[in-house]
């Protein structure tokens, strides 16, 4: 199909908006919808996207449906609701689930789509909305070898690094364990900053010391740089609710 494939984008929030924008900029026709706020939708409509009435309508009109929502409850509502994706699914349709989802939900949705002659691949994301807007996300893909090769040009429109983790379900498991390491590291850095502050250390000199040593890391650089810029050491924010969700999954 190439760029004649119509892509539905459901969930155009902090990450999904950048993905949809980059798809449009690379020539893919996009159909999407608003959630609570029409402003993100309006910016995409101005770039050539079309608007759908419901997840079911978007699924019926699209060759590929990308879902980028917060977690399993939101995904299940969009997928299994009366006007959900499954209701509009058709043979040959592909769902690319970018949600940080619960693996059991991902795999059940894949089985339910397969019964309709459609399929699901898990495509969780890493990094931030900045990289989403720049088309420079880190992306994991759980799919067959053939499906991965087919979808890779689409993923390349919004990703700088792509890892094919294996079959469906492996990508979301990789993402959750990745988040376990990342959030654990950030928690340790936060405790370290508390200890450094309580000890009266100069934070810039502390930063320089760690940066030159074996404890340095990409997460330390992002956390510490943003903390020093914020001045209150709260520069890198990831909500406790999201952290708890991911650890639970």
C-alpha positions in Angstrom: 0.0 0.0 0.0 2.8 2.4 0.8 1.6 5.9 1.7 -1.9 5.2 0.3 -2.6 3.4 3.6 -4.9 5.5 5.8 -3.8 5.6 9.4 -6.3 6.2 12.2 -4.8 7.9 15.3 -6.7 7.5 18.5 -5.2 9.4 21.5 -3.5 12.6 20.3 -2.3 13.8 23.6 1.2 14.5 24.8 2.7 11.6 22.8 0.1 10.8 20.2 -0.1 14.3 18.8 3.6 14.3 17.7 3.2 10.8 16.2 0.2 11.9 14.1 1.9 15.1 13.1 5.0 13.2 11.8 2.8 10.8 9.9 1.1 13.7 8.1 4.4 15.4 7.4 5.6 12.2 5.8 2.6 12.0 3.5 0.4 9.5 5.2 -3.4 10.2 5.3 -4.5 10.5 8.9 -8.0 10.2 10.4 -8.3 11.1 14.1 -10.6 12.5 16.7 -10.7 14.8 19.8 -10.9 13.6 23.3 -11.6 16.3 25.9 -9.8 19.1 24.1 -10.2 20.0 20.4 -7.0 22.1 20.2 -4.6 19.2 19.4 -7.1 18.0 16.8 -7.4 21.4 15.2 -3.7 21.6 14.7 -3.7 18.3 12.9 -6.7 19.2 10.8 -4.8 22.2 9.7 -2.0 19.9 8.5 -4.4 17.8 6.4 -5.9 15.2 8.8 -9.6 14.3 8.7 -11.9 13.9 11.7 -13.7 10.7 12.6 -16.8 10.4 14.8 -15.8 7.4 17.0 -13.1 4.7 17.4 -15.4 2.4 15.4 -15.7 4.8 12.6 -12.0 5.4 12.5 -11.3 1.7 12.4 -13.8 1.1 9.6 -12.2 3.9 7.5 -8.5 3.0 8.2 -6.0 0.4 7.1 -4.0 0.9 10.3 -5.2 2.2 13.7 -2.7 3.6 16.1 -3.8 3.8 19.8 -1.8 6.0 22.2 -3.6 6.3 25.5 -2.6 6.2 29.2 -3.1 2.5 30.2 -5.3 -0.6 30.1 -8.6 0.9 31.3 -8.5 3.6 28.6 -7.4 1.1 26.0 -10.2 -1.3 26.9 -12.8 1.5 26.7 -11.6 2.6 23.2 -11.2 -1.0 22.0 -14.2 -2.8 23.4 -16.8 0.0 23.8 -20.0 0.1 21.9 -18.4 2.4 19.3 -14.9 0.9 19.9 -12.2 -0.3 17.5 -13.3 -3.9 17.6 -16.8 -2.9 16.4 -15.3 -1.3 13.3 -12.5 -3.8 12.7 -12.3 -5.4 9.3 -10.2 -8.1 7.6 -6.6 -6.9 7.0 -6.7 -4.0 9.4 -3.8 -3.6 11.8 -3.9 -2.0 15.2 -0.6 -0.5 16.4 -0.9 -0.2 20.2 1.5 2.5 21.6 -0.1 2.4 25.0 1.9 1.4 28.0 -0.6 -1.4 28.4 -1.1 -4.5 30.5 0.3 -7.5 28.6 -2.7 -9.6 29.2 -5.0 -6.9 27.7 -2.7 -6.5 24.7 -2.7 -10.2 24.0 -6.5 -10.6 24.5 -7.1 -7.7 22.0 -4.7 -9.4 19.5 -6.8 -12.7 19.7 -10.1 -10.8 19.4 -8.8 -9.0 16.3 -7.4 -12.2 14.8 -11.0 -13.7 14.9 -12.0 -10.8 12.6 -9.1 -11.3 10.2 -7.3 -8.3 11.6 -4.2 -8.1 13.8 -2.5 -6.2 16.6 1.1 -5.3 17.2 2.4 -3.7 20.4 4.5 -0.5 19.8 5.2 1.1 23.2 7.3 4.3 23.3 10.2 5.6 25.3 11.4 9.2 25.8 9.3 12.3 26.0 6.7 14.5 24.1 9.6 16.6 22.8 11.0 13.6 21.0 7.5 12.6 19.8 7.1 16.0 18.2 10.6 15.8 16.7 10.0 12.3 15.3 12.8 10.9 17.4 11.2 8.5 19.9 12.7 5.2 21.0 10.2 2.5 20.0 9.8 -1.3 20.7 7.8 -3.4 18.3 6.2 -6.8 19.1 5.2 -8.4 15.8 6.1 -11.2 13.4 9.2 -10.7 11.2 7.0 -10.0 8.2 4.7 -7.6 10.0 7.7 -5.7 11.4 9.2 -5.3 8.0 5.9 -4.1 6.6 5.4 -1.5 9.4 8.9 -0.3 9.9 8.7 2.6 7.3 5.7 3.9 9.3 7.4 3.6 12.6 10.5 5.4 11.2 8.4 8.6 10.7 8.3 9.1 14.4 11.2 7.1 15.8 15.0 7.5 15.9 15.6 4.0 17.4 13.5 0.9 16.7 13.9 -2.5 18.4 12.0 -5.5 17.1 11.6 -7.4 20.4 9.9 -10.5 19.0 6.3 -11.6 18.7 3.2 -9.7 19.9 3.4 -9.1 23.7 7.2 -8.9 23.9 7.4 -5.2 23.3 5.1 -4.2 26.1 6.9 -6.6 28.5 10.2 -5.0 27.4 8.8 -1.5 28.0 7.5 -2.4 31.5 10.8 -3.8 32.6 12.6 -0.9 31.0 10.3 1.5 33.1 11.1 -0.5 36.2 14.8 0.1 35.7 14.3 3.8 34.7 12.0 4.7 37.6 14.2 2.8 40.1 17.2 4.8 38.9 15.3 8.1 39.1 14.2 7.2 42.6 17.8 6.5 43.6 18.9 9.8 42.1 16.2 11.7 43.9 17.3 10.2 47.3 20.9 11.0 46.4 20.0 14.6 45.8 18.2 14.7 49.2 21.4 13.4 50.9 23.6 15.8 49.0 21.4 18.7 49.9 21.2 17.7 53.5 25.0 17.4 53.6 25.3 21.0 52.4 27.1 20.0 49.1 27.5 22.4 46.2 25.1 20.8 43.6 27.1 21.9 40.6 30.3 20.4 42.0 28.4 17.3 43.0 27.0 17.1 39.4 30.6 17.5 38.0 31.9 14.7 40.2 29.2 12.2 39.2 29.4 13.2 35.5 33.1 12.1 35.5 32.6 8.8 37.3 31.1 5.4 36.8 27.8 6.4 38.4 27.0 8.7 35.5 24.2 7.7 33.2 21.8 9.2 30.6 19.0 9.3 33.3 21.3 11.0 35.8 22.2 13.7 33.1 18.5 14.4 32.3 17.4 14.3 35.9 20.2 16.4 37.3 20.3 18.9 34.5 16.6 19.6 34.7 16.7 19.6 38.5 19.4 22.3 38.5 17.5 24.3 35.9 14.4 24.1 38.0 16.3 25.2 41.2 14.1 23.1 43.4 15.3 19.7 42.3 11.8 18.8 40.9 12.8 19.3 37.3 12.1 15.8 36.0 8.4 14.9 36.7 6.7 11.5 36.1 3.5 11.2 38.1 3.3 8.7 41.0 0.1 7.4 39.5 1.8 6.5 36.2 4.7 4.9 38.0 2.4 2.9 40.2 0.4 1.8 37.1 3.5 0.6 35.3 5.0 -1.2 38.3 1.6 -3.0 38.8 1.4 -4.1 35.2 
